[in-house]
Amino acid sequence: MHDIDGDPLFRSILHEATVDPATLGIILHGSRSVGMEDGESDYDVIRVLTEERFAARLAHGLPRGEVIWPENRKAELYVTSPSDLSGPATPDWFKRGLGTACVLLDKTGAVQALLDELTALPNDRLAEQTAELFDAYLNGFYRSLKAARRGNEVGARLEAAESLADLVQLLFALEGRIAPYHSRLPAVLDRLAAQGWEPGELQQRFLSILRTGGIRPQQELEERVERLLRDRGYGYVVEGWEGEIERVKAF
């Protein structure tokens, strides 16, 4: 995460929120929340208000969003409340952006609990969704290897890329979490270490496949993924392919 202590712009935002009794907390998201910012990066800030203060803002016609731009610095401040942020109007793409967010101010503990809830997959469909993502990954893997065997390089590479996109969602689903944006993955893939991945391993495997679309790197990754998913009770998904996955693994 970006070191904000010496930044007057963010320090002023945090101070104002700290002394305001109607502010419950501050969430930082975007590139600065994972230390991936550059000279053009702004601050993406969510200020969580009490329900009463937020309702009063809306009643007075005040906007949810505000851009603070002093001396060529920029902060995008989004104002909300717990029920507003967790409500049905919050789109899934926004929740993916919160997958790498961090809480910088939490006066009651409610803000961290809210963030955890927003980035968790619903328990009632978790097993079903995980199985669907595993099947989608296997489908891309299967199609990529078949295309590669036929000398169809563009097809093999594109199918491989799609399979990896499904795999990212799958691996985070195994932990009950929504997958973050792909552009944030270098900062968070090592959070999946409990699945048995070595530090930096997933990123290197992904890059090897994306750069070459090669058969062998995909087969090696699939072997690891399949063992993991069988251990977690999803072996029936592979069995449903009736030997087709085993066939392409032998290419």
N, C-alpha and C positions, 0 to 999 in steps of 0.2 A: 504493500500500500504506500501511496505517496506520503512523504513526510510533510504534514500540513502545519506543524508547529510554528514554522517561521514565515508562513504565508499570511500577510495581513488581511487579504480578501476573505479567505476561509476562516481565519481566526475571528473576524468580526461577525460572520454568520453564526459561528458556533457560540460566541459570547451572547449575542442577542437571543438565541434560542435558550441558552442556559438560564438567563435571568428572567425570561418570560414564563410566568406560571402556567400559561395556557399551552405551552409547547411540551409535548411528551418526549420527543426525541428527534434525532437527526440520523438519516441514512445516507451514506455516500455510495453511489453506484457509478457505472461507467469505467473508463480506462484508469482513472486515478485510484479507484478502489482496489486495484490489483497491481499497482505500480507499473502499468503499461502505457503511461501517458507520454506525450512528446510536447514540443514547444507550442503546438496548436491546440492542445487539449484544454477543455474547460472543466469546470466542476459540475457534476450532476448530483444535485442534492434534493432529498425529500425531507420536508419538514412536517412532522406528524403532530397535529394539534388535537386538543380535546374535542369531543363531539360538539360541545356547545360553541366553542370558538369557531370551529369550521362552519357550522350552520350559520353563525352570525356573519361570517365572511361572504358566504353565498347569498344571504339575504340582502347584504349591502352591495351586491353586484361585483365584488372583488374577484379577480381572476384566480384560477388555480395555479397558473404558472407565472413566473416572474424572471426576467433576465437582469442580472446585475453585471454591469460592464464598466468598472472604473479603470482608467489608465491602461486600456487595451487588454485587461484581464476580463474573463467572462465566467459567470456562474449561472447555471439554469436551476432555479429553485422551484420545486413543485410542492404545493401545499395541499395536505390531505388530512384525513382522520382515520382511525383504525377501521371503522365500518366502511368508509369510502374506499380505502385502498384494498380491503379484502372483499369488496362487493363484486357482483357479476360484471360490472362495467369495466373492470380492470382486465385488459386483453392478455392472452397467453404470451404474446411477444414481449410485453412489458415484464411479465414474470420471469421470462428467460433472462432479461437484462438484470434482474435482481439476484440471479443465481450466483453472482460474484460480488454482491453488495456487502457492505459492512456497516454496522451500527456504531456511530461515534458518540451518540448521546442517548441515554435511556434512563429516564428518571424513575420509572416504576418497574422496569422489566418487561413491560407490555410490547415495546417496539421490537425487541429481539424475538419474542414469541410470535409477533405478527409476521416478521420476515421469515422465520422458520416455517410458518404455516403457508405463506404465499409460495415458497419454493419447494414445497413437498407435493408429491403426487398423491391423489386421492386413494386412500387405502381400499376402497370398495372395488376399484378396478385395477389395482396395482399388478396382481398376478397375471390377469388377462392382458394388460397393456405390455408387460414385460415379455410375455410369450409372443405377442404380435410383433414387437420390435426385434426379437430374436429371429423370427421367421423372415422379417423384412431384410435383416442383415444377411441371412443365409441366401435369400433370393438374389441380392446384389452380388454376393460372392460367387454364386453359381453362374450367373449371367456373365460376369466379368471373366471367369476362367474359360467359359465356352467361347467367348469372343476372342480371348487371347489365343486359344488353340487354333482358331480359324485365321489368325493373322489380322484380326480386326482391332487395330491398336486404339483407335479413338473410342470404339465401343467398350473395349476392356478398361480403358482409363476412366471413362465416365461412369460405368457401372461400379468400378472399384470405389470411386469417390462417393457415389450414393450409398454404397454399402457402409463406408466409414461414417457417414453422417448418421445412418441408422444405428451403427454400433455405439457412437457417442451417446445417443439417447438411451440405448440399452444399458450401458454400463452405469449411467447415473440412475436409471430406473431401478437397477439392482439395489441401490442405496436409498430408494424411495424419493429421489430428488429430481427436479426438472433440470434438464441439461442447459448449461449457459450457452451464450453465443459462441460460435466457433472461434471468433477472433480473440476470445478470452481464454481459450483452452490451454495455451502454454503456461498460464499461471495457476491452473486448477487441476490439471490431469493427475498430478501426484497426490491429490486428495483421495484417489481411488486405490491407494496403496494396500488397503485392507483386502483387496481382491487378489493380491499376490503380484502386482506389477512392480518392477524395480523403478527407482527414480529415473525419470526421463525415458523410460522404455516405450510407453505408449506413443509419445511424440515421435520418437525415432522410427517406430514401426509404421506409423501413419505416413511420415515423410517418405520412407522407402517405397511404400505402395503408390503414393501419389506421384512420385517422380518417375516411376518406371511402369506402373501397372503390371508388374511382374507376377507370374503365377506362384513361384515359390514363396515370396514374402507373404502373399495372401494366404497360402495354405498353412504356413507356420502360425500366422496370427489366428486363423480360424481354429486351429488345433487348441491353442490356449483358451480362446473364447469358449469353445465347445466344452472343454474340461470344466471351466468355471461354471458354465450354465448347467451342466449335468450335476455338479456338486450342489447347485442351488435348487435342484429339482425340476429343471426344464429340459431334461433329456428327451422327453416325449415329442418336443418340437422337431428335433433332428430325425427321430424315428418316423415322423410323419412324412418325411421326404422319400421314404421307401428305398433307401440305398443310393439315391441320386447324389447326395452330398459326398458319400464315400467314393462314388465314381469320379467326381471331379477332383477330389483330393488326391487321386492317383495319377492325374495328368502329369 
